[in-house]
């Protein structure tokens, strides 16, 4: 009975895919957190340029 339990691989794929998804999610959170300030600065520059272009047209 114990040897049959050890050889049973049912459900192993689900665990592996779950671990892979958790790893990908953690990596995405880490990258987005690290790049957050940089992305914020880019959007800030775009906002300033769009505001100045709108003022020039008006």
Backbone as a chain_set.jsonl record, in Angstrom:
{"seq": "XXXXXXXXXXXXXXXXXXXXXXXXXXXXXXXXXXXXXXXXXXXXXXXXXXXXXXXXXX", "coords": {"N": [[0.823, -1.189, 0.0], [1.938, 1.274, 0.769], [3.992, 1.531, -1.113], [2.497, 1.781, -3.41], [1.266, 4.225, -2.906], [3.494, 5.938, -2.941], [4.308, 5.723, -5.601], [2.176, 6.84, -6.923], [1.245, 9.391, -9.024], [-0.761, 11.125, -9.438], [-2.269, 14.262, -9.653], [0.08, 15.614, -9.466], [0.838, 17.259, -11.606], [-0.864, 19.48, -11.347], [0.063, 20.676, -9.017], [2.658, 21.377, -9.829], [2.122, 23.21, -11.932], [0.781, 25.139, -10.477], [2.798, 26.067, -8.732], [4.515, 27.126, -10.642], [2.931, 29.213, -11.677], [2.719, 30.819, -9.395], [5.39, 31.563, -9.077], [5.826, 33.03, -11.457], [3.975, 35.1, -11.035], [5.062, 36.295, -8.726], [7.496, 37.199, -9.756], [6.558, 39.049, -11.633], [5.338, 40.958, -9.959], [7.599, 41.833, -8.556], [9.159, 42.964, -10.648], [7.439, 45.002, -11.612], [7.214, 46.549, -9.325], [9.84, 47.372, -8.991], [10.191, 48.876, -11.289], [8.351, 50.842, -11.013], [8.765, 53.564, -10.178], [10.232, 54.561, -12.336], [8.417, 54.272, -14.449], [6.425, 55.979, -13.552], [7.743, 58.44, -13.73], [8.052, 58.654, -16.494], [5.351, 58.868, -17.372], [4.758, 61.25, -16.119], [6.415, 63.079, -17.489], [5.261, 62.881, -20.035], [2.745, 63.927, -19.466], [3.399, 66.599, -18.819], [4.402, 67.521, -21.271], [2.149, 67.181, -22.927], [0.408, 68.969, -21.703], [1.752, 71.415, -22.111], [1.705, 71.485, -24.902], [-1.028, 71.664, -25.324], [-1.534, 74.138, -24.192], [-0.133, 75.756, -25.951], [-1.63, 75.516, -28.256], [-4.064, 76.648, -27.577]], "CA": [[0.0, 0.0, 0.0], [2.815, 2.443, 0.829], [4.698, 1.647, -2.386], [1.524, 2.285, -4.376], [1.096, 5.646, -2.591], [4.698, 6.638, -3.373], [4.346, 5.718, -7.067], [1.017, 7.571, -7.439], [1.617, 10.735, -9.464], [-1.98, 11.852, -9.741], [-2.301, 15.569, -9.036], [1.405, 16.215, -9.472], [0.86, 18.332, -12.607], [-1.55, 20.649, -10.809], [0.98, 21.309, -8.065], [3.753, 21.987, -10.589], [1.609, 24.392, -12.617], [0.488, 26.148, -9.454], [4.072, 26.649, -8.316], [5.004, 27.932, -11.759], [2.132, 30.437, -11.715], [3.112, 31.638, -8.247], [6.713, 32.11, -9.391], [5.642, 34.065, -12.478], [3.304, 36.223, -10.387], [6.017, 36.97, -7.843], [8.45, 37.905, -10.616], [5.87, 40.207, -12.209], [5.197, 41.96, -8.898], [8.933, 42.372, -8.292], [9.56, 43.817, -11.772], [6.597, 46.192, -11.64], [7.571, 47.369, -8.179], [11.15, 47.962, -9.26], [10.082, 49.827, -12.39], [7.254, 51.759, -10.731], [9.222, 54.954, -10.166], [10.623, 54.905, -13.702], [7.191, 54.411, -15.239], [5.774, 57.189, -13.068], [8.461, 59.585, -14.302], [7.737, 58.713, -17.928], [4.006, 59.419, -17.514], [4.812, 62.642, -15.697], [6.98, 63.838, -18.616], [4.243, 62.917, -21.095], [1.709, 64.855, -19.023], [3.918, 67.964, -18.941], [4.478, 67.876, -22.692], [0.8, 67.335, -23.463], [-0.141, 70.206, -21.148], [2.364, 72.547, -22.802], [1.203, 71.492, -26.278], [-2.411, 72.132, -25.267], [-1.467, 75.569, -23.925], [0.354, 76.403, -27.169], [-2.711, 75.522, -29.247], [-5.154, 77.516, -27.098]], "C": [[0.871, 1.259, 0.0], [3.548, 2.628, -0.498], [3.757, 2.166, -3.47], [1.291, 3.787, -4.161], [2.297, 6.456, -3.088], [4.743, 6.748, -4.893], [3.202, 6.523, -7.689], [1.408, 9.006, -7.769], [0.397, 11.574, -9.815], [-1.997, 13.167, -8.966], [-0.96, 16.283, -9.029], [1.47, 17.384, -10.455], [0.224, 19.615, -12.077], [-0.648, 21.402, -9.849], [2.098, 22.018, -8.814], [3.287, 23.25, -11.303], [1.286, 25.505, -11.626], [1.763, 26.827, -8.98], [4.656, 27.546, -9.403], [4.241, 29.251, -11.85], [2.479, 31.373, -10.561], [4.462, 32.296, -8.508], [6.616, 33.225, -10.422], [4.973, 35.295, -11.877], [4.241, 37.005, -9.488], [7.041, 37.761, -8.655], [7.808, 39.155, -11.214], [5.704, 41.313, -11.173], [6.539, 42.619, -8.608], [9.358, 43.345, -9.396], [8.739, 45.1, -11.795], [6.897, 47.118, -10.467], [8.894, 48.085, -8.417], [11.067, 49.048, -10.328], [9.027, 50.901, -12.132], [7.657, 53.215, -10.793], [9.581, 55.409, -11.571], [9.393, 55.139, -14.581], [6.448, 55.674, -14.835], [6.433, 58.438, -13.65], [8.155, 59.748, -15.789], [6.355, 59.321, -18.14], [3.951, 60.885, -17.091], [5.359, 63.53, -16.818], [5.973, 63.964, -19.758], [3.155, 63.921, -20.733], [2.164, 66.302, -19.182], [3.948, 68.399, -20.41], [3.105, 68.04, -23.323], [0.151, 68.624, -22.954], [0.434, 71.428, -21.854], [1.916, 72.626, -24.255], [-0.229, 72.007, -26.321], [-2.438, 73.642, -25.024], [-1.025, 76.337, -25.175], [-0.756, 76.506, -28.217], [-3.787, 76.533, -28.856], [-4.839, 78.946, -27.194]], "O": [[0.561, 2.216, -0.709], [3.71, 3.757, -0.962], [4.181, 2.911, -4.353], [1.138, 4.534, -5.127], [2.119, 7.558, -3.608], [5.177, 7.772, -5.42], [3.261, 6.852, -8.873], [1.851, 9.751, -6.894], [0.529, 12.63, -10.433], [-1.764, 13.18, -7.757], [-0.879, 17.443, -8.625], [2.1, 18.399, -10.158], [0.723, 20.71, -12.334], [-0.602, 22.632, -9.869], [2.451, 23.146, -8.47], [3.988, 24.262, -11.281], [1.5, 26.681, -11.917], [1.794, 28.05, -8.843], [5.222, 28.6, -9.111], [4.846, 30.299, -12.077], [2.525, 32.59, -10.741], [4.649, 33.469, -8.188], [7.262, 34.262, -10.27], [5.368, 36.42, -12.182], [4.222, 38.236, -9.483], [7.408, 38.874, -8.276], [8.448, 40.203, -11.293], [5.91, 42.486, -11.485], [6.606, 43.835, -8.433], [9.861, 44.43, -9.105], [9.297, 46.181, -11.981], [6.837, 48.34, -10.608], [9.046, 49.26, -8.083], [11.801, 50.034, -10.268], [8.838, 51.785, -12.967], [6.956, 54.024, -11.402], [9.264, 56.535, -11.954], [9.346, 56.091, -15.36], [5.898, 56.368, -15.69], [5.743, 59.388, -14.021], [8.016, 60.869, -16.277], [6.191, 60.196, -18.99], [3.181, 61.667, -17.649], [4.826, 64.611, -17.068], [5.849, 65.024, -20.372], [2.695, 64.679, -21.587], [1.389, 67.144, -19.634], [3.559, 69.52, -20.738], [2.903, 68.924, -24.154], [-0.573, 69.292, -23.693], [-0.296, 72.37, -22.164], [1.761, 73.724, -24.791], [-0.605, 72.712, -27.257], [-3.275, 74.345, -25.589], [-1.499, 77.446, -25.422], [-0.809, 77.473, -28.977], [-4.355, 77.199, -29.721], [-5.662, 79.786, -26.828]]}, "num_chains": 1, "name": "protein.A"}
